[in-house]
Amino acid sequence: MGDIALWLMVIILIVVVLLLMKLLQRVLKAATSIPAKIDAIAGVAAAASRDLDAVAVLLTTQGYIKSIKHSVLDYGGSLNVALPDY
């Protein structure tokens, strides 16, 4: 009975070592793929930041639109008097 238990322990040890090696290979593969993904994310982030450069122009345009809107609204009362209703 002692020999069978010893061989069973050896077989279990071999299986555990093989499984551990397989898991470590997968971890290593995942760890080595991280830099490529970081580079891809960095490229997308750079493109997104270039897209945000137009926000300053949009803010100035928004200011122009507000001033034009107020100018048109100032003439609104005069236009109601000057133009007849049809």
C-alpha positions in Angstrom: 0.0 0.0 0.0 2.9 2.4 0.7 4.3 2.0 -2.9 0.9 2.9 -4.4 0.6 6.0 -2.2 4.1 7.1 -3.2 3.4 6.7 -6.9 0.1 8.5 -6.6 1.8 11.4 -4.9 4.5 11.5 -7.6 1.8 11.5 -10.4 -0.1 14.3 -8.6 3.1 16.3 -8.2 3.9 16.0 -11.9 0.3 17.0 -12.9 0.5 20.0 -10.5 3.9 21.1 -11.8 2.7 20.8 -15.4 -0.5 22.8 -14.7 1.6 25.5 -12.9 3.9 25.8 -15.8 1.0 26.2 -18.2 -0.6 28.9 -16.1 2.8 30.7 -15.8 3.1 30.6 -19.5 -0.3 32.2 -19.9 0.6 34.9 -17.4 3.8 35.6 -19.2 2.1 35.9 -22.5 -0.5 38.3 -21.1 2.2 40.4 -19.4 4.2 40.7 -22.7 1.1 41.8 -24.6 0.5 44.8 -22.3 3.1 47.2 -23.9 1.5 46.8 -27.4 -1.9 47.6 -25.9 -0.5 50.6 -24.1 1.0 51.9 -27.3 -2.3 51.5 -29.1 -4.1 53.4 -26.3 -1.5 56.1 -26.4 -2.2 56.6 -30.1 -5.9 56.9 -29.6 -5.4 59.3 -26.7 -3.1 61.5 -28.9 -5.8 61.6 -31.6 -8.4 62.5 -29.1 -6.4 65.3 -27.7 -5.9 66.7 -31.2 -9.7 66.7 -31.6 -10.0 68.7 -28.4 -7.8 71.5 -29.9 -10.9 72.7 -31.8 -12.8 73.3 -28.6 -11.2 76.8 -28.2 -12.5 77.7 -31.7 -15.9 76.4 -30.8 -16.0 78.6 -27.7 -15.1 81.7 -29.6 -17.8 80.8 -32.2 -20.3 80.4 -29.4 -19.5 83.9 -28.2 -20.0 85.3 -31.6 -23.3 83.5 -32.0 -24.5 84.9 -28.6 -23.6 88.4 -29.6 -25.4 88.0 -33.0 -28.4 86.6 -31.3 -28.6 89.5 -28.9 -28.2 91.9 -31.8 -31.1 90.2 -33.7 -33.2 90.2 -30.6 -32.6 94.0 -30.2 -34.1 94.5 -33.7 -37.0 92.2 -32.9 -39.3 94.9 -31.5 -38.5 97.3 -34.4 -39.2 94.6 -37.0 -42.6 93.9 -35.4 -43.5 97.5 -35.9 -42.0 97.9 -39.3 -43.3 94.8 -40.9 -47.1 94.2 -41.2 -48.6 90.9 -40.2 -49.8 88.8 -43.1 
